[in-house]
C-alpha cells in the first residue's frame, strides 16, 4: 500500500486544474474552472474545479474529490494506477511503504472522517511547515527591498518597474549573517535538522554557527505549479561570486523539475499555444514586463528530460531561446539531445539564436516586443538545427565526411520514439549522406539494442490509465489480439472519449482489412493507415509508450486486465443509468438487473 504521507505530498505537488484539463475542456469562471460534467449528461456546465482548494465538484450529480479521485472515476483507473499516473507527471518515485488507510473508499463519496484526517495530516505535514517558512522569508525579503536604496537603484538600472517587481515578488536579502533570526524565533544556532536548514534558507556547518544562505542579493521567489514558494534565486549586488545563487535541492525544490514562472505563464502558454524557454531570471522578468508572458526559465541547470515532458504537457510548441555565441549553441545542442527521447509527433521544438552579444533581456529592451516576436517566427525547427549542426561538423564532399555524419547521427536518431518525425529526419539524413534508408534502419536497430541495455536499465514503465489506451497499445504491438476482443464491451452507451473512438476505429480496420493479419501488420503500417485521419496525433502518442516493447511485458495479463476493466466500466455505466431514473419508472426486469449489478 502507498503511504498517506506520500499521497499528501503528491497532492501538494500537482495542480488539479492541470490534471482535469488533460481530459476535459475547462473554461475560466472567476477563481474557478468549469466544464460539462463527465459523470452525467448535461448541456449547461455544473462541473467546477477549484484551484485554490484543489478539488472538483459537480452541482448536478454531486460528484466531488481530489485529483486521484478524478482519475479513478473518469478513467476507470484503480487507486494505485491513479497515484502512479500522477506521480509520473510530478516526477516523483513512489516509496514502498504501508498506507494508514487499508482500503480506499468510493472515489466520488469521501467519508467525513477521512476528510477530517486528511486535513489534519495536511495541517501537520512537515511540508506545510516548510511552505509557511518560505512565505515568511519571502515577505521579509520584500520588506527589505523597500528599505534598500542600493537594491532599488539596481532594479531601476535594469529597467524593472515597481509593478513588475511586485508581480514577481522580488525582494532583497540584506548583508549580514543571521538576518532571518529577526523573524524566526527558533532560528537554529547549530541544528542541521532544523526546518530552516531543510528549506535551504539557512546553511548549517558542523561545529560552527549556522548562517543565512542569501546575503546582499536581489531575491527571486521560485513557485511550483500551485504557486507555492519552493525556493529562491539570488542575484549578488557587490560583484561577488557566484553571480546567481539558487536554493539547494530540498523536499520542496528539485531544480530538474521546476521552471521559473511556469505557474504564472500557464494561461499565456495555453492561449498562444507556445512556450519560450530562456536561461535567466532577468530574461523572464523583462520579457513579461514588455508583454511576452508565455516565457519560463531553467533554474541554474541544463534543460532536463523532466522539463521537456512538463513543457510538452502544456503546449505543442516549445521554443528555446539562446544567446548567439558559441556557449549558446552548445547549450542549445544539449537541450536538443535531451529533447530527442521526449519528442512526440504533432509537437514542435524550435531553437532561436539571438544576435551576437545579445540575450533576451538586452534584446527586448533595445529593440522591443515586436522585433523579438519577429525573431520567434524565424526560430529553427529541431530537425533543421539537428541537420545543420551535424553537417557543419563534417565535410559532406567526401565519403569519409558522410560516413562520419551517419556515425554521429545514428545514436541520436535511435533515441527518437516519435515514428513519423523519426522517419522524416532519417529520410533527410539519408539524402545528405547518400546512404539508403534501409541501411540506416539496420544501423538504428543495432544502436537501439545497445542503448536499451546500457542507458535505460532502470526505466520505469509508463502507465496506461484507461483500458481503451491499454488495448490500443496491445493491438499496435500484436494485432491478432483483435480476434480475442469482446466488441460488445465497446458498444456500451457511455462517454465517447477520444481513446474509445480510436479503439473502435482501430478494431474496425483490423477486422475489415482482409490482408491485415496475413501481412503481419505492425505499428508503423497501422500508423500510416491512420496518418490522414483525425486519430493520427493520439495514435502516435500511444505508440510512443515504450513498455510494450519490453520483453518482460505480460501481454496476456495486460489484455485480460484491460477487458476486465471494460466490463467493470460497463457495469458502472449501466448502474448509473438506472440510478438516474426514478425507481417507480423502472420495470421489474430493470429492478432485478439493478439488484444484480449492485451485487456483482
DRENZA-366277 format. One line per 2 residues: number of its first residue (from 0); their letters; for each residue z, x, y of C-alpha. Coordinates in Angstrom, 2 decimals. Layout:
<sites>
NUM = a = Z,X,Y | ... $
</sites>
This chain:
<sites>
0 = xx = 0.00,0.00,0.00 | -0.56,1.04,3.62 $
2 = xx = 2.48,1.82,5.74 | 3.22,-0.62,8.56 $
4 = xx = 3.73,2.30,10.95 | 0.14,3.39,10.31 $
6 = xx = -1.15,-0.15,10.81 | 0.66,-0.37,14.14 $
8 = xx = -0.74,2.99,15.25 | -4.23,1.87,14.19 $
10 = xx = -3.95,-1.33,16.22 | -2.74,0.75,19.17 $
12 = xx = -5.82,2.97,18.92 | -8.54,0.31,18.71 $
14 = xx = -9.67,-2.41,21.08 | -10.13,-5.84,19.50 $
16 = xx = -12.89,-6.60,22.02 | -14.98,-3.77,20.54 $
18 = xx = -14.27,-4.98,17.01 | -15.23,-8.60,17.65 $
20 = xx = -18.23,-7.63,19.82 | -19.79,-5.93,16.79 $
22 = xx = -20.01,-9.38,15.17 | -20.18,-11.93,17.99 $
24 = xx = -21.92,-12.15,21.37 | -18.97,-12.12,23.76 $
26 = xx = -19.06,-13.25,27.38 | -16.58,-12.22,30.05 $
28 = xx = -14.43,-15.09,31.24 | -11.82,-13.90,33.71 $
30 = xx = -9.48,-11.49,31.97 | -10.66,-12.61,28.52 $
32 = xx = -13.86,-12.82,26.49 | -15.26,-15.97,24.91 $
34 = xx = -17.76,-16.98,22.25 | -18.58,-19.89,19.98 $
36 = xx = -16.07,-19.82,17.15 | -17.43,-18.26,13.94 $
38 = xx = -14.97,-20.25,11.84 | -16.16,-23.76,12.69 $
40 = xx = -19.24,-25.37,14.19 | -19.16,-25.90,17.94 $
42 = xx = -21.52,-25.92,20.90 | -19.01,-25.16,23.66 $
44 = xx = -17.19,-21.81,23.29 | -13.50,-22.20,22.47 $
46 = xx = -13.01,-18.81,20.78 | -11.14,-16.38,23.06 $
48 = xx = -10.46,-12.66,22.73 | -7.58,-11.32,24.81 $
50 = xx = -7.95,-7.60,25.54 | -4.53,-7.05,27.10 $
52 = xx = -2.61,-8.71,24.24 | -5.11,-7.62,21.56 $
54 = xx = -5.56,-10.92,19.73 | -8.16,-13.65,19.25 $
56 = xx = -7.54,-17.38,19.27 | -9.71,-20.46,18.83 $
58 = xx = -8.55,-23.53,20.72 | -10.76,-25.65,18.49 $
60 = xx = -9.66,-24.77,14.97 | -6.51,-22.78,15.70 $
62 = xx = -7.60,-19.56,14.03 | -5.91,-16.52,15.52 $
64 = xx = -4.84,-12.98,14.75 | -5.45,-9.31,15.43 $
66 = xx = -8.43,-7.06,14.67 | -7.51,-6.72,10.98 $
68 = xx = -7.22,-10.48,10.61 | -10.61,-10.96,12.23 $
70 = xx = -12.42,-8.66,9.80 | -10.70,-10.26,6.83 $
72 = xx = -11.56,-13.78,7.90 | -15.03,-13.17,9.36 $
74 = xx = -16.42,-10.63,6.88 | -14.61,-11.64,3.72 $
76 = xx = -13.06,-8.16,3.52 | -9.78,-7.53,1.78 $
78 = xx = -6.83,-6.29,3.82 | -7.32,-2.70,2.65 $
80 = xx = -11.06,-2.83,3.33 | -10.46,-4.15,6.85 $
82 = xx = -7.95,-1.38,7.58 | -10.31,1.25,6.13 $
84 = xx = -13.16,-0.02,8.31 | -11.08,0.09,11.49 $
86 = xx = -9.60,3.48,10.60 | -13.10,4.89,10.10 $
88 = xx = -14.16,3.69,13.55 | -10.96,5.07,15.07 $
90 = xx = -11.35,8.42,13.32 | -8.01,8.07,11.52 $
92 = xx = -7.09,9.07,7.97 | -5.07,6.51,6.02 $
94 = xx = -1.91,8.14,4.59 | -0.65,7.44,1.09 $
96 = xx = 2.50,5.51,1.90 | 4.23,2.31,0.90 $
98 = xx = 3.96,-0.69,3.19 | 7.05,-2.59,4.26 $
100 = xx = 5.01,-5.74,3.55 | 4.34,-6.12,-0.18 $
102 = xx = 1.90,-8.96,0.35 | -0.48,-9.77,3.19 $
104 = xx = -0.45,-13.45,4.22 | -3.36,-15.71,5.10 $
106 = xx = -5.08,-13.88,7.98 | -5.52,-17.00,10.04 $
108 = xx = -1.88,-18.04,9.79 | 0.62,-15.28,10.53 $
110 = xx = 4.25,-16.24,9.74 | 6.56,-16.23,12.72 $
112 = xx = 8.97,-13.83,11.05 | 6.19,-11.28,10.57 $
114 = xx = 5.12,-11.67,14.20 | 8.69,-11.02,15.23 $
116 = xx = 8.93,-7.92,13.05 | 5.57,-6.65,14.33 $
118 = xx = 6.73,-6.98,17.92 | 9.96,-5.18,17.13 $
120 = xx = 8.05,-2.38,15.39 | 5.72,-2.06,18.37 $
122 = xx = 8.56,-2.04,20.88 | 10.49,0.66,18.99 $
124 = xx = 7.44,2.67,17.94 | 7.55,6.39,18.83 $
126 = xx = 4.04,5.92,20.21 | 5.28,3.26,22.61 $
128 = xx = 7.81,5.74,24.00 | 5.12,8.41,24.43 $
130 = xx = 2.78,5.96,26.19 | 5.58,4.96,28.56 $
132 = xx = 6.37,8.59,29.40 | 2.71,9.31,30.10 $
134 = xx = 2.63,6.36,32.52 | 5.76,7.61,34.26 $
136 = xx = 4.29,11.10,34.60 | 1.02,9.71,35.99 $
138 = xx = 2.95,7.68,38.57 | 4.86,10.81,39.57 $
140 = xx = 1.63,12.83,39.96 | 0.05,10.09,42.10 $
142 = xx = 3.08,10.06,44.35 | 2.99,13.85,44.70 $
144 = xx = -0.67,13.73,45.74 | 0.21,11.70,48.83 $
146 = xx = 2.69,14.41,49.86 | 0.41,17.43,49.38 $
148 = xx = -1.87,18.30,52.31 | -3.50,21.04,50.23 $
150 = xx = -4.38,18.71,47.35 | -5.71,16.04,49.71 $
152 = xx = -7.78,18.63,51.56 | -9.27,19.85,48.28 $
154 = xx = -10.32,16.34,47.25 | -11.87,15.70,50.67 $
156 = xx = -13.71,19.01,50.44 | -15.14,17.91,47.10 $
158 = xx = -16.26,14.64,48.67 | -13.81,12.38,46.81 $
160 = xx = -12.77,9.32,48.78 | -9.32,7.78,48.70 $
162 = xx = -10.72,4.71,46.93 | -12.24,6.87,44.21 $
164 = xx = -9.03,8.85,43.75 | -7.17,5.55,43.34 $
166 = xx = -9.77,4.22,40.88 | -9.37,7.24,38.60 $
168 = xx = -5.60,7.52,39.10 | -5.99,11.10,40.35 $
170 = xx = -2.71,12.85,41.14 | -1.20,16.24,41.80 $
172 = xx = 1.27,18.35,39.80 | 3.20,20.46,42.36 $
174 = xx = 4.20,24.10,41.88 | 7.49,24.68,40.11 $
176 = xx = 8.63,24.92,36.53 | 10.59,21.71,35.92 $
178 = xx = 9.44,19.08,38.42 | 9.39,16.39,35.73 $
180 = xx = 13.15,16.75,35.34 | 13.38,14.73,38.55 $
182 = xx = 12.00,11.61,36.84 | 13.14,12.15,33.25 $
184 = xx = 16.92,12.28,32.99 | 16.62,13.53,29.40 $
186 = xx = 14.34,16.45,30.31 | 14.77,18.85,27.35 $
188 = xx = 16.31,22.23,28.01 | 15.19,23.82,24.75 $
190 = xx = 14.36,20.94,22.36 | 10.89,21.40,20.83 $
192 = xx = 11.01,17.96,19.16 | 11.64,16.04,22.39 $
194 = xx = 9.15,13.24,23.25 | 8.09,15.06,26.45 $
196 = xx = 7.09,18.05,24.32 | 5.42,15.80,21.74 $
198 = xx = 3.45,14.13,24.55 | 2.24,17.52,25.81 $
200 = xx = 3.89,17.19,29.20 | 6.44,19.96,28.59 $
202 = xx = 5.96,23.35,26.92 | 8.68,24.47,24.52 $
204 = xx = 9.43,28.13,23.69 | 11.92,29.21,21.06 $
206 = xx = 14.82,30.93,22.73 | 13.52,30.21,26.21 $
208 = xx = 13.77,27.35,28.67 | 11.18,24.58,28.49 $
210 = xx = 8.87,24.07,31.46 | 6.22,21.66,32.78 $
212 = xx = 2.77,22.23,31.33 | 0.93,21.25,34.52 $
214 = xx = 1.77,23.05,37.76 | -0.15,23.20,41.06 $
216 = xx = -3.08,21.24,39.65 | -5.16,18.19,40.54 $
218 = xx = -4.42,15.76,37.71 | -6.95,13.51,35.96 $
220 = xx = -5.39,10.94,33.58 | -7.27,10.53,30.30 $
222 = xx = -7.33,6.96,28.97 | -8.01,5.70,25.48 $
224 = xx = -10.21,2.68,24.77 | -7.32,0.34,25.55 $
226 = xx = -6.86,2.06,28.93 | -3.57,3.65,27.97 $
228 = xx = -2.92,7.19,29.18 | -3.07,9.62,26.25 $
230 = xx = -3.43,12.93,28.08 | -4.24,14.74,31.31 $
232 = xx = -6.74,17.25,32.61 | -5.56,19.53,35.40 $
234 = xx = -7.74,21.49,37.86 | -5.95,24.52,39.32 $
236 = xx = -5.84,24.88,43.12 | -4.94,28.52,43.62 $
238 = xx = -7.79,30.24,41.79 | -5.64,30.88,38.72 $
240 = xx = -6.68,30.59,35.10 | -7.56,28.57,33.25 $
242 = xx = -9.54,26.67,35.84 | -9.14,23.45,33.87 $
244 = xx = -6.20,22.80,31.56 | -6.11,19.84,29.18 $
246 = xx = -3.23,18.29,27.32 | -2.78,19.76,23.83 $
248 = xx = -3.62,17.61,20.83 | -0.81,15.16,20.15 $
250 = xx = -0.26,11.97,18.19 | -1.80,10.21,21.22 $
252 = xx = -4.56,12.63,22.16 | -7.32,14.10,19.98 $
254 = xx = -9.92,15.98,22.03 | -12.65,15.50,19.48 $
256 = xx = -12.23,11.74,19.63 | -11.61,10.83,23.26 $
258 = xx = -14.18,10.75,26.04 | -13.19,10.78,29.70 $
260 = xx = -13.93,7.46,31.47 | -15.26,5.67,28.36 $
262 = xx = -12.92,2.69,28.69 | -13.85,2.09,32.34 $
264 = xx = -17.54,2.81,31.76 | -17.96,0.42,28.80 $
266 = xx = -19.14,-2.61,30.86 | -21.70,-0.48,32.73 $
268 = xx = -22.84,1.10,29.46 | -23.42,-2.32,27.90 $
270 = xx = -25.25,-3.56,31.00 | -27.55,-0.53,31.29 $
272 = xx = -27.90,0.00,27.51 | -27.40,3.71,28.19 $
274 = xx = -24.57,6.23,28.43 | -24.74,9.55,30.27 $
276 = xx = -22.65,12.40,28.87 | -21.63,15.19,31.25 $
278 = xx = -19.29,18.17,30.90 | -16.68,17.86,33.66 $
280 = xx = -14.20,15.50,35.27 | -15.68,16.05,38.72 $
282 = xx = -19.16,15.25,37.41 | -17.91,11.85,36.25 $
284 = xx = -15.94,11.18,39.43 | -18.85,11.91,41.79 $
286 = xx = -21.43,10.03,39.72 | -19.21,6.94,39.62 $
288 = xx = -18.49,7.23,43.36 | -22.24,7.16,44.09 $
290 = xx = -22.85,4.16,41.84 | -23.74,5.73,38.48 $
292 = xx = -20.98,4.12,36.44 | -22.25,4.48,32.85 $
294 = xx = -21.03,8.06,32.54 | -18.47,9.86,30.35 $
296 = xx = -17.42,13.47,29.75 | -16.20,15.53,26.85 $
298 = xx = -12.71,16.97,27.23 | -12.81,20.74,27.14 $
300 = xx = -14.54,20.79,23.79 | -18.10,20.74,22.47 $
302 = xx = -19.55,17.37,21.52 | -18.20,16.28,18.13 $
304 = xx = -19.59,14.01,15.42 | -16.85,11.52,16.31 $
306 = xx = -18.05,11.49,19.93 | -21.62,10.74,18.80 $
308 = xx = -20.52,7.97,16.46 | -18.41,6.41,19.19 $
310 = xx = -21.21,6.52,21.75 | -23.82,5.08,19.39 $
312 = xx = -21.50,2.15,18.68 | -21.51,1.38,22.41 $
314 = xx = -25.23,1.67,23.14 | -28.69,2.51,21.81 $
316 = xx = -29.39,5.37,24.23 | -27.31,8.50,24.81 $
318 = xx = -28.39,10.99,27.50 | -26.72,14.41,27.50 $
320 = xx = -26.83,15.95,30.97 | -26.51,19.74,31.16 $
322 = xx = -26.98,22.49,33.72 | -30.44,24.02,33.60 $
324 = xx = -29.26,27.56,32.84 | -29.03,29.38,29.51 $
326 = xx = -25.46,28.18,28.96 | -26.61,24.59,29.48 $
328 = xx = -29.43,24.98,26.97 | -27.04,26.50,24.45 $
330 = xx = -24.58,23.62,24.89 | -27.42,21.10,24.56 $
332 = xx = -28.55,22.69,21.29 | -25.02,22.46,19.89 $
334 = xx = -24.97,18.78,20.84 | -28.34,18.31,19.11 $
336 = xx = -27.09,19.94,15.91 | -24.02,17.71,15.95 $
338 = xx = -26.17,14.63,16.58 | -28.62,15.11,13.70 $
340 = xx = -26.43,13.72,10.87 | -25.39,10.79,13.10 $
342 = xx = -28.93,9.70,14.05 | -29.99,6.15,13.32 $
344 = xx = -33.42,4.64,13.57 | -33.53,2.50,16.69 $
346 = xx = -31.09,4.78,18.53 | -32.26,7.31,21.14 $
348 = xx = -30.59,10.59,22.02 | -32.03,12.44,25.02 $
350 = xx = -31.38,15.62,26.98 | -31.53,16.01,30.75 $
352 = xx = -31.59,19.53,32.21 | -30.79,19.75,35.92 $
354 = xx = -32.46,22.27,38.25 | -31.10,25.81,38.17 $
356 = xx = -27.64,26.29,39.73 | -27.01,22.54,39.86 $
358 = xx = -24.51,20.41,37.97 | -24.27,16.59,38.15 $
360 = xx = -21.58,16.79,40.84 | -23.54,19.09,43.16 $
362 = xx = -26.91,17.48,42.46 | -25.93,13.91,43.26 $
364 = xx = -24.07,14.99,46.42 | -27.13,16.91,47.55 $
366 = xx = -29.96,14.55,46.53 | -28.33,11.16,45.93 $
368 = xx = -28.30,8.48,43.29 | -31.99,7.56,43.37 $
370 = xx = -33.08,11.15,42.75 | -30.60,11.51,39.89 $
372 = xx = -31.73,8.28,38.25 | -35.32,9.50,38.61 $
374 = xx = -34.39,12.58,36.58 | -32.80,10.37,33.92 $
376 = xx = -36.13,8.66,33.30 | -37.65,12.08,32.57 $
378 = xx = -34.99,13.15,30.06 | -36.38,14.79,26.93 $
380 = xx = -36.12,12.81,23.68 | -34.26,14.68,20.95 $
382 = xx = -37.49,15.13,18.99 | -39.20,16.84,21.94 $
384 = xx = -36.25,19.15,22.64 | -35.98,19.92,18.92 $
386 = xx = -39.64,20.93,18.54 | -39.90,22.73,21.89 $
388 = xx = -36.76,24.78,21.34 | -37.65,25.86,17.81 $
390 = xx = -41.29,26.53,18.73 | -40.18,28.70,21.63 $
392 = xx = -38.26,30.96,19.27 | -41.30,31.93,17.17 $
394 = xx = -44.95,32.89,17.53 | -46.94,29.92,16.25 $
396 = xx = -50.09,32.03,16.40 | -49.04,33.93,13.27 $
398 = xx = -48.35,32.85,9.71 | -45.02,34.64,9.88 $
400 = xx = -44.03,32.69,13.01 | -44.98,29.36,11.48 $
402 = xx = -43.08,30.24,8.30 | -40.04,31.11,10.40 $
404 = xx = -40.28,27.73,12.13 | -40.24,25.94,8.77 $
406 = xx = -37.31,28.08,7.68 | -35.33,27.22,10.82 $
408 = xx = -36.30,23.53,10.91 | -35.72,22.82,7.21 $
410 = xx = -31.91,22.87,7.09 | -31.79,20.82,10.31 $
412 = xx = -34.24,18.19,9.06 | -32.25,17.96,5.83 $
414 = xx = -29.28,16.64,7.83 | -31.16,13.61,9.12 $
416 = xx = -30.38,10.35,7.31 | -32.47,8.12,9.61 $
418 = xx = -35.51,7.59,7.34 | -38.15,6.63,9.89 $
420 = xx = -37.11,9.15,12.54 | -36.80,11.87,9.92 $
422 = xx = -40.31,11.10,8.68 | -41.78,11.25,12.20 $
424 = xx = -40.03,14.53,13.02 | -41.10,16.05,9.72 $
426 = xx = -44.67,14.98,10.46 | -44.53,16.77,13.82 $
428 = xx = -43.20,19.99,12.21 | -45.99,19.70,9.66 $
430 = xx = -48.55,19.52,12.48 | -47.05,22.53,14.28 $
432 = xx = -46.92,24.74,11.19 | -49.84,23.52,9.11 $
434 = xx = -47.52,23.05,6.13 | -48.22,19.83,4.25 $
436 = xx = -45.59,17.10,4.33 | -45.21,17.16,0.53 $
438 = xx = -44.28,20.83,0.66 | -41.79,20.12,3.46 $
440 = xx = -40.28,17.26,1.46 | -39.80,19.55,-1.54 $
442 = xx = -38.12,22.11,0.70 | -35.81,19.49,2.20 $
444 = xx = -34.76,18.21,-1.21 | -33.62,21.70,-2.14 $
446 = xx = -31.82,22.04,1.18 | -30.06,18.72,0.74 $
448 = xx = -28.75,19.65,-2.71 | -27.24,22.83,-1.35 $
450 = xx = -25.88,21.12,1.73 | -24.25,18.26,-0.11 $
452 = xx = -22.26,20.59,-2.33 | -21.26,23.03,0.40 $
454 = xx = -20.88,21.16,3.68 | -19.62,17.77,2.59 $
456 = xx = -17.31,18.16,-0.40 | -14.57,16.11,1.27 $
458 = xx = -16.78,13.45,2.85 | -15.12,10.08,2.65 $
460 = xx = -17.07,7.08,1.51 | -18.14,4.75,4.32 $
462 = xx = -17.01,1.20,3.85 | -19.37,-1.74,3.44 $
464 = xx = -17.25,-4.56,4.84 | -19.31,-7.55,3.74 $
466 = xx = -20.64,-8.48,0.30 | -24.07,-9.05,1.83 $
468 = xx = -24.21,-5.48,3.07 | -22.88,-4.17,-0.25 $
470 = xx = -25.58,-5.99,-2.22 | -28.32,-4.83,0.16 $
472 = xx = -27.21,-1.24,-0.46 | -27.32,-1.78,-4.20 $
474 = xx = -30.82,-3.31,-4.09 | -32.07,-0.44,-1.94 $
476 = xx = -30.65,2.01,-4.45 | -31.56,0.06,-7.63 $
478 = xx = -34.00,-2.84,-7.01 | -33.80,-4.05,-10.64 $
480 = xx = -30.33,-5.46,-9.89 | -32.14,-8.35,-8.21 $
482 = xx = -32.52,-9.88,-11.68 | -28.72,-9.95,-12.10 $
484 = xx = -28.03,-11.54,-8.73 | -26.93,-15.19,-8.69 $
486 = xx = -29.15,-16.51,-5.89 | -27.26,-19.83,-5.84 $
488 = xx = -24.50,-17.98,-4.03 | -26.92,-17.29,-1.17 $
490 = xx = -27.75,-20.97,-0.77 | -24.27,-21.95,0.40 $
492 = xx = -24.35,-23.56,3.83 | -22.17,-21.08,5.68 $
494 = xx = -22.69,-18.93,8.76 | -26.17,-17.39,8.77 $
496 = xx = -25.17,-13.82,9.57 | -27.86,-11.22,10.18 $
498 = xx = -26.87,-9.41,6.99 | -27.12,-12.57,4.89 $
500 = xx = -30.57,-13.41,6.28 | -31.70,-9.87,5.48 $
502 = xx = -30.34,-10.08,1.93 | -32.21,-13.34,1.32 $
504 = xx = -35.44,-11.77,2.64 | -34.94,-8.66,0.51 $
506 = xx = -34.29,-10.70,-2.64 | -37.36,-12.82,-1.93 $
508 = xx = -39.51,-9.70,-1.50 | -38.29,-8.08,-4.70 $
510 = xx = -38.67,-11.26,-6.76 | -42.12,-12.22,-5.47 $
512 = xx = -43.70,-8.76,-5.46 | -45.47,-8.67,-8.80 $
514 = xx = -45.61,-4.88,-9.00 | -42.36,-4.00,-7.27 $
516 = xx = -40.32,-3.09,-10.33 | -43.26,-1.56,-12.17 $
518 = xx = -43.77,0.87,-9.31 | -40.06,1.67,-9.21 $
520 = xx = -39.52,0.66,-5.63 | -37.17,2.89,-3.66 $
522 = xx = -35.54,2.70,-0.25 | -38.49,4.35,1.52 $
524 = xx = -41.10,1.88,0.25 | -38.78,-1.05,0.95 $
526 = xx = -38.20,0.21,4.49 | -41.95,0.48,5.02 $
528 = xx = -42.40,-3.12,3.89 | -39.86,-4.34,6.47 $
530 = xx = -41.00,-1.92,9.20 | -42.75,-4.58,11.29 $
532 = xx = -40.16,-7.31,10.73 | -37.05,-8.31,12.74 $
534 = xx = -34.95,-6.89,9.88 | -36.08,-3.28,10.39 $
536 = xx = -33.20,-1.97,12.53 | -30.41,-3.47,10.41 $
538 = xx = -32.04,-2.39,7.15 | -32.37,1.17,8.41 $
540 = xx = -28.71,1.19,9.43 | -27.66,0.08,5.96 $
542 = xx = -30.00,2.59,4.32 | -28.10,5.39,6.08 $
544 = xx = -24.88,4.73,4.16 | -24.52,7.90,2.15 $
546 = xx = -22.13,6.81,-0.60 | -24.85,5.04,-2.63 $
548 = xx = -26.31,8.50,-3.24 | -23.03,9.77,-4.63 $
550 = xx = -23.28,10.39,-8.36 | -19.71,9.10,-8.74 $
552 = xx = -20.58,5.74,-7.20 | -19.95,3.00,-9.79 $
554 = xx = -22.86,0.68,-9.07 | -21.92,-1.88,-11.76 $
556 = xx = -18.41,-2.23,-10.40 | -19.70,-2.47,-6.83 $
558 = xx = -22.22,-5.14,-7.82 | -19.61,-7.17,-9.71 $
560 = xx = -17.22,-6.87,-6.79 | -19.87,-7.99,-4.34 $
562 = xx = -20.70,-11.06,-6.42 | -17.02,-11.96,-6.79 $
564 = xx = -16.55,-11.78,-3.03 | -19.55,-14.05,-2.51 $
566 = xx = -18.04,-16.59,-4.90 | -14.75,-16.42,-3.00 $
568 = xx = -16.55,-16.89,0.31 | -18.40,-19.86,-1.16 $
570 = xx = -15.09,-21.36,-2.30 | -13.51,-20.88,1.14 $
572 = xx = -16.56,-22.30,2.87 | -16.56,-25.43,0.73 $
574 = xx = -12.80,-25.88,1.20 | -13.16,-25.56,4.96 $
576 = xx = -15.99,-28.08,4.94 | -13.92,-30.64,3.00 $
578 = xx = -10.76,-29.95,5.04 | -12.66,-30.56,8.27 $
580 = xx = -13.28,-34.19,7.29 | -10.66,-36.94,7.38 $
582 = xx = -9.10,-37.39,3.94 | -9.94,-41.11,3.88 $
584 = xx = -13.64,-40.31,4.22 | -13.70,-38.17,1.06 $
586 = xx = -14.99,-39.66,-2.16 | -12.88,-39.43,-5.29 $
588 = xx = -15.22,-36.73,-6.60 | -14.78,-34.74,-3.39 $
590 = xx = -10.99,-35.10,-3.54 | -10.99,-33.81,-7.12 $
592 = xx = -13.27,-30.97,-6.04 | -10.91,-30.06,-3.23 $
594 = xx = -7.93,-30.00,-5.58 | -9.81,-27.74,-7.99 $
596 = xx = -10.83,-25.41,-5.19 | -7.26,-25.14,-3.96 $
598 = xx = -6.02,-24.33,-7.46 | -8.74,-21.79,-8.27 $
</sites>
